Amino acid sequence: MCGIAGILQRNGTELDPSLIGRMTSCMSHRGPDADGCLNEGGLALGHRRLSIIDLSSAANQPFTDNSGRYVMVFNGEIYNFQAVKRLIGDYDFKTNGDTEVLIAAYAKWGPDFVTHMRGMFALAIWDRQEKELFLVRDRMGVKPLYYYLDENLLVFASELRAILSTGLVKKQLDSAALLDYFSYQSFSYPNTAIRDVRQVEAGSWMKIKQGVVTEQRYWNLTAIRPNEDLAEPARVHRRIRELLLQSVERRLVSDVPVGAFLSGGIDSAAVVGLMAEAGGRPPDTYNICFEEKEYDESRYAEMVAAKFNARHHRILLKPSVFLDELVNALDAMDTPSGDGNNTYTVSRAIRQNGITVALSGVGGDELFAGYPFFEQYLRLREKSWIWKIPAGIRGLVGRTLAFGVGGKKGRMGQILNTPTCSIEHLYPIFRQILSPATIGKLTSLPGRSSGSRGGNGLIPGAGHGGFVTAVQRELTARKNELAALPLLSQVSAAEYLGYTQHTLLKDTDQMSMAVSLEVREPFFDQDLLEYVLAVPDRLKRPVYPKSLMVESLKPMLPDEIVFRKKQGFLFPWNVWIRNELRSFCEGHIRSMAQRPFIEGERLMDHWRRFLSGDATIRWPEIWLFVVLDYWLQKNHVE
């Protein structure tokens, strides 16, 4: 696991050699074990290394292939690199890691090499002969890759702050992209917080040669249909178990010890059980526990650890440590997010216990219909006759329900205002933090004019108060592909294209790498995901929590784990913001109220109503403004 950076002067002129060093220095947390830079002509490549596979210095980067033609920087892990190595055959390997396998595979197969790879990765390969730069990102977007591109220059990196450190890119906020941030608490592809910086699309690559940019999607989440028999439940259960075990086995490949997060929930328990089966030795498990019973799940984690003979580690924290670490967590944010604080604190506690690689159960809810809105979507589709009522009548009822309300009643009003009950219309409402009405009241963001720079033009019938987010545009573009999936898999696919990719995975990466911890997520395995997305609803619809996975793993998971009430990190942030964090938050709310895209008086009134206990204003609605202002100040963004 590492951090990568690069600069390509497209006219071939010499680069300031200090720039690439500046980029890698500000990502030292991503790779404290080694750093390297290459400068030649108009190209510079940089790398920070966290040593996981082949710990020798021979595997340091930038890495050059045997012929000297290709140079690569790589962030991530390739779990099946040994199998790919055998396929390559005719190459004299000098190292024992995945880095050399990647560059040898590219030399043999070109861009098609990526079809052989199973893992998480973002990488850049420079072809010295063709003067061509190749960038690629893994299928699910587990590893980030940002870039700035103009007619003369390409700058790319694993983190936004590395790009900004060069001084080559204006630190200007992309106010059009803020619509997604306020709606879903993060910035969605292709946008970032910075006006001229973009994200490489997950499952895609791009080439830059002689001023020509070529982009191609090599994997399409919503278009894949495995050619397997999915009619017989017993066969489906067996296959899911095989794929889950394969996914965990892949993620145990390492030259350093691999641990596991163990909360005591279904997903982390499944991962630990499969580790015990795959690894042939007791796994090391880590549980964050609390003296306060309302937050503590440690007895369930201990039950799981005992069942699988794990070497269990209890890490006792006070809830107040999440407050104590708040500024560190905010400083660790490479890109603003409303949902990363807990991930930082947990990652830091585990890293301080000496572990550098940990498996996580994150992603189980998305794949096995673990969230309430999976069932809600099915019920709405069962009532599709409602959308046959004349739009005027339905809209009148919807506007009445939505008026001045941001909670469940308000969301139902938005749902009734949509033209259909298809996933592209309903998912954005399920996942929103701030409603369109609230965004319209508290901000003056562009959103209704077509052709705005952020692409937030009006899509008729988008059902978002005239505003159209990047998530909505993506789902609308894929609506035919989505409609061909089973209904529950439509929600899963929307989750992967929305919250999962842009918030969950992004936060996991930026907050774990901030403390030099590599997190691996078995539920995001390509082969597992492709198979489960094709499973029909009659087998996947939960009879009890995530019953498809539990039935597939029987008798692995204890009933006490499967049927207990889900808890999670439900800390009293609403109380903290009104008390311990009140001064901190108020300072940033006042600062935010002065910004040109904010309706200042209305934001201050929103804050005062929250402080007074107005139940219609949830704490995340306040926190989004606080986090954004902190990030803008820290990074000196206009």
N, C-alpha and C positions, 0 to 999 in steps of 0.2 A: 504494500500500500504506500502511495507516494503522492507527490505533487509534481505537475509538469508545467512548463512554460515555454513560450517561443515567440520570436519576432521574425517576420519575413518582410524585408524591404523589397517590394515588387519591382522596383526599377534597378535593383542590384547594387545600389550604393552601399557604402560601408556603414555599419551600425556602431553606435557608441557601445563599447564592450562592457561598460558598467551596468547597462540597463538590465541585461538578463540576470546578472548577479543580484540586482535589486529585487527582481521578481521572485527569485528563489528564496532570498533571505526572509521576505515577509511571509513565506509559507514554510518556515523551518519546522513548525509544529507538525506538519504532515509527514516529515521525513527527517528525524533527528540523527539518523545513523550515517548518512553520507550525502554529499551534494556534488553536482558536476555541471559544467557548462561547456558549450561548444560555440565558437564564433568563427564563421568563415564567409567572407564576402557580405552579402546582404542577408544572411541567415544567422540566427542565434537560437540555441536550444538549451533549456535548463531543467534540472531535475533535483528533487529532494527524496531521499530514500528511507523508508521504514522497512528494515530487512525481515522478511518472512520466509521466503523460499530461496535457497542457495545463498547462504549468509556471507559468502566470500566476496572480496572486493572485485573479483573478475566479473561479477554480475552488476556492478555499478553502471550508472547511465550518465550521459547519453551513450547508447550501445550501438556499435557498428557491426554489420554482418561480415562474414569471411571475405567477401569480395571487395569490401570497402565502398560499395556503391550506396548502401542504405544506412541511415543513422536514425535511431529511434529514441523517444522518451515515452514512458509507459507508466500509467497509474492504475493499479488494480491487481487482480489475481485471475489466472487462467487455471481452472480446477482440473481440466482434462489434458493438461499440456503433455503428459507422458504419452497418452494415446495419440495425440497429434504428432508428437516427435517421431513415433514409429511410422506414421503415414508419410512423413517427409522423406525419410530414408537417406537420400543422397546429399547429406550435409555433415560436415565435420564439426560436431558440437564441442565447444570448449568449456561450457558451464553446465550445471545441473538444474537450472531454473527455467521458469516460464518465459522470461524476457527473450532469451535467444531463440526459443521455439517460435515466438511471435514473429520476429524479424525474418527467420528462415522460412516461415510459412508465407509471409508476404513476398519474399523473393521467389518462391515457387509458384504461388497461385495469384498474386496480385490482390486486388480488393476482395476477391472471392474467399480469401483465407478466413475471413470473419465467420463464414458459415460453419467452419469446423470448431469454432471456439465456444466453450461453455465457461462463463465467468462474469466478472464485473470489470469493466475496463474503459479507460479513455486514453488514447495514444495519438502520437504524431510520428510520421515516418517521412524523412527527407530523402528523395531520390537524387543523388548528386549528378547522375548521368542526364536525366531528363529535366533537372531543375524543377521538380514537382514536389509539392507538400501534400501529404495525405493525413486527414484527421478522421477519427472514428470514435463512436461512443457505443457502449453496450446496449443491449436490446431494451432493458427496462429503465435505463437512465440512472442506475445505481451510482455511477461515478459521474461527477459534473464535468462539463467542458464549456468554457465561455470564450467568446472571441469578439474582436473589433476588426472591421474590414472597411477599407476605403480604396480609392483608385491606386494608392501608392503603398499601402501598409496593411499587414495582417499581424495582429497581436492575439495570442491565445494563452489560456492558463486554466488550472484547476479551480482557481478562485478569482473572484472579481477584484479583490484587493491587490492581487499581483498585477493585473492589467492596469489598475489605477496608479500603481506605484511608479510606472514608467514616465508619467507626465505626458504621454503621447495621446491620451484620451481625455476629453473634457469631463470633469466631474459634474455632470448635469443630470438631474433626476428626470426619468421618463414619466412624466405625469400621466400620460395616456395609459401606461401599464399599471398605474395605481388602482385601476378599477378591479383587476384581479386580486391585488393585494388586500384591498378592503373587503372584497367579497369572500375570498378563500384563504386569507392570511399568509399568502406567499405570491411570488411572481411566477407566472406561467409561461411555458414555451410559446413563442420564441423570445419573449421579452425578458428583460432584467430590470433592476432598479435604475440602471444607467442608460441614458437615452440611446447611445450608439453601440452598446454592447449586447450581443445576442447569445443564445444557448445553441449548441449543436443539438439537433433533435435526437432523442433516444432512438436506437436502432437505425442510425443513419451514418453516412460518411460524406465527406466533402474533399475535393481536390482543388488545388490552386496551381495553375501552370501558365506562365507567360500572360498573366493578367486575366485568364479565364477561370471562372469558378464553376465547378460541376458538383452537384449534390445528388445523392441517391439514398432512398430508404431501402435497406437490405432486409428488414424484418418488419412485418405488419401485424401488430397485436390483434386487430379486429378481423383479419382476413384468413387466419390460419384455422384449418379444419383437419384434425388428425383422422386418418383412415383406419379406425378401429371400431370394434363392436362395442357399443355402449348400452345395449338393451338389457343385459343380464346383470343384476346387482352384484352378485358374488364375484363375477369377473371384473367389474369396475372396481370393487373394493380391493381385490388382489392387485390390480394394476396401480391403483393409487398408492398402496403400501409400498410396492416396488419402487415407484418413482420418488416417494418421500425418502425412502432409505437411500436410494441412489443420490439424491440431492444432498443429504447430510454427509454421506461418504465423500462426495466431491469436496465438500467444504472442510473436511478434516485434513486435507493436503497442506502440510506446513512443516517447516524445519524449526519452529518454535512451538511451545505448548498452546493448545487451543482450549479455551474455556467456554462457558455458556451462561448467558443471563437466565436466571430461573426465578420467575415471579410467583410460580405456583398456579398459573392459569393453564388452560388447555394447550395453547400454542407452545409455550416454553417447555411444558411437560413433555409434549410430543417430541420436540427437538432433542431433549435430554435422553428420553427413552431410546430414540433412534441412534443417538451418539453411543450409548452403551452397547447397542447391538452391532453397530458398524465398526466401532473402534477397537473392540476386543479388550478394553480395559475400562475401569471406572472413570467417568468424565469428571472434570473439575467444574463445579457449579458455583455461581455467585448470586446471592440474594440481598437486596437492599431491604433492611428491616427497621422497624420503628417501635419504640416503647409504647406509643399511642395506639390503642387497639383499632381506632377508626381508620387508620392508614395501613396497619400491619397485616401482611399476608404470609408471614414467614412460616407459620405452622403448616400451610399447604406446600410451600417450597420444601420444607424438611421432610414431609411425607413423600414427595416425589423423589427427593435425593436418596432417602432410605430405600425406596423400592428398587432403584437402579444402582445402589451401592456407590453413589457419587461421593467424591471428596468435596464436601459442601463447605462453603465459606459464607458466613453471615457478616454482612457489613452494616453495623448499626449507625443510623443517622437520626438526627433530630430533624423534624420538619423545618425548623428554622434555618437549617443549613441551606435550604433552597433559597431562602432570603439572603443568607450570607454570601452565597455564590452568585447572586443575581448580576452584579456588575461584571464579574468574570464571564458569565454566560453571554451577556449582551456584547461584551468585547470579542467573544469568540465568534459571533455571528458574521459570517462573510457576506451574507445577504439577509435582509430583514425577514423575520418570520415570527408569527404570533404563537408558535407551538414548540419552541426548542429548548426552553429552560430546563425542564426535567431531564431531557436526554443528556444535556451537558453534565449536570450534577451526578447522575448515575454513572455515566461514562468515566468521569474523573475519579469517582470513588473506586470503581473496578480497576482502572489503570494504576491507581496508587497501591493496589494489592498485587502488583507485579505482572499482570496479564497484558499481552499485547494483541491477542486475537481472541474474539469471542463470537459465538453463534447466538443469534437472536431469533425469537419467535415472531418478530414483526412480519406482517403480511398474511397471517392465518385468517384474520377476519375478512380481509378483502377477497381471498380465494375461496373460502368455505362459508360465505354468507353469514358472517358473524355480527354484522351491524343491524340495528332495527330497521333501517330504511330498505334493506333487501326485502323483508316481509311487507313493508309499507308499499313498495313498488308493485309487488304481486297483487296486493289488494286493490290498488288503484287501477291496474290493468284489468282486473276482474270486473271493475265498475266502469269500463270504457264507454258504456252507453251515456254516461254523463256528458261526454264531449260531443254527443250528437244533439244535445240541447242547443238551440240557437245561441250563437256567440254573445249576442247582446244581453240575453237573460243571464247566461252563465257569467259573463263579465260583470254584470251588475251585482250579483251575489258575491263574486270574488272581490270586487272593489270594496264592498261593505265589510267583508271579513278582514281585508288587508288594511283598512283605513287606520293609520296611526298605531299599528300594532306590529311588533317585530318578532313575536314568538310563534307558537304552533298555529294559532288562529290566523296570523298574518301570512304564514307560509301557505296555508290552505287557500287563502285568498289568491295568492300568486299562482298556485297550481291550477285553480279554476279559470284563471285568466289565460292559461296557455292554450294554443290551438289544438294540441293533441296531448295524450298521456304517454308519448314516446319518451325514451330515456334522454334524448338530447334536450328536451324541454324540462324534464322533472329533476334530473340529477343536479344541475346547477342550483336549484332551489333547496334540495336536500342538504347540500354542503355549505351553503352560504353562512358567513358570520354576520356581516352587515347586510341588511335588506337593500334593494335598489332605492326604496323610498328614503331610507336613512342616509345612504350615500349621496343621494340627490340633495338632501337637506344640509348635510354637514360639509360637503365639498362642492367645488365648481369644476369637477373633472370633465374633460371632453368625453362624449359618449354617444351623442345623438347625430353627429355629423358624419356622413359617410366619407371614407377615405382619410380619416385622421391618421396621423403617423403611427400610432399604436395599433391600427387596424380595428379600432373599436367602433366601426360604422354600424348603422342600424341593419339588423336582419329581421325582416318581417316575421312577427309571431314568435320572437325569441323569448317572450315571457319574462323579461327582466327589466321592466319599467323603461324600455327604450335603450338601456345600456346593454351592450353585448361584450362579454368577456372573451378572452382567448380560449378558455375552456369551452365555452358555448360554441365558438367558431369551429373548434376541433371536432366536437361531437356532431355538429351539424354536417361537417364535411364527410364524416364517416357514418352517417345515419343509415344508409343502406346496408353497410357491413354489420353495423350493430344490430339492426333489425333481424338479421339472419341468425344471430346467436340465441340460445335459450334466454329467457327473461332474467333469471338470476345472474347469468354470465354477462348480460348487458350492463348490469350494475357493477359487476367486477371490472369489466373493461372500462367503464366510465371512471371508476375509482382509480385505475392504473393511469388513465390519461389526465386525471385531475389531482385530487388530494394526495394520492400515493406518491406519484412521481415528483410533484412540485413542492410538497410539504414534508411528508413522512420520510421519504428517502433522502431528500435534500438535508433535512434536519439531522437525520442519522449520520450522514456523511460529515457535515460541517461541525457538528458538536462532538462526535467521537474522534475525528481527526484533529480537532483542536487540542486534544490531550494525547495524541499519538496512539490511539486505540483503533484497530481494524475490526469492523463489525461485518459479519457475513450472515446473509439472510436466506435460509433454505427454502422458504415459501416463495421466493422470487426466482426459482429455477425455471429455465425456459421450457424444458420437457414436461415438468410437472404442470406448469401453468397452461401450456397448450392443451394438455389432456383434460384437465379439470374444467377449463372453459367450455369444452364440448359436451360435458356431462349434462343430460337433460334435467329439467327442474324437478321432475318426479323423484329423482334420486338425490338431488342436492338440497331441496327445500328442507330446512332443519326441523326435524321432529322434536329435537332438543338441541342445545347449543352445538353447532358445527357437527351435527350427527354424521354427515358423510365422512368426515375425517376420522371421527371416533370409531365408527363402524369399520372403517378400513384398517384401523390399527388394533382392533380388539384382540386380546384383552389387555392391551398395554396400559391404558389410562384408568386410574382408579375412579370409581363413581364419585368419591368425595371431591375430586378435582373437576369432573365433567359437570356435575349438577350444582355446584356451589354458585352463589351469586357473584357475578363479575364485579370487581372492585376497581383496581387500577389506581393511578396517582391522582386522587381527587382531593388535592390540598385546597385550603380555603383562600384562594387568591382574591376572591371578592372581599373577604374580610381584611386581608393584608393590604389591598389597595386602598381601602378606606381608613386604615390605621397605620401600620408600620411603614407602608410605602406611599402614604398620602402625599408627603412633601415632595418626594422624588417624582411621583406621577404628575402632580400639579404643575411642577416646574416645566415638565415636557409638554403637558397639555397647553399651558400658556404660550410656550414657544411655538408649538404647532399651530396655535390659533392665529399666529402672525404670518403664516405662510400664505402665498398668493392663491393657492388652489384650495384653501380651507375657508369655510364660512365661520370666522372666528367666534362671533357672539353665539352662534348656534352650538358650536363645539363646547364652549364654556358652559352654556346652559345644559347641554347633555351631561357634562361632568358634574355639575351641581345637582342635577336630578339623580345621578347615580349615587352621589354621596348621601343624598337624603333618603335613600332606600327604595327608589323607584324600581319595582320588580320587572318592568318591561325593558330595562337596560342591563345587559349582562356584562360581566367584567371583561370578556374578550373584546367587546366593542370599544372599551376604553384602552385596553392594553395595546391594540394595534397602533393607535396613535402615539402612545408612549414609545414603543419599540422603534417605530419609523423615525421619530424625531431624534432619539438617541443615536441611531445609525447615521442619519444625515449629519448630525453634529460631529460625531467621531470621525467620519470619513470626509468631512469638509465638502459635502456635496451641495451644489447650488440648488 
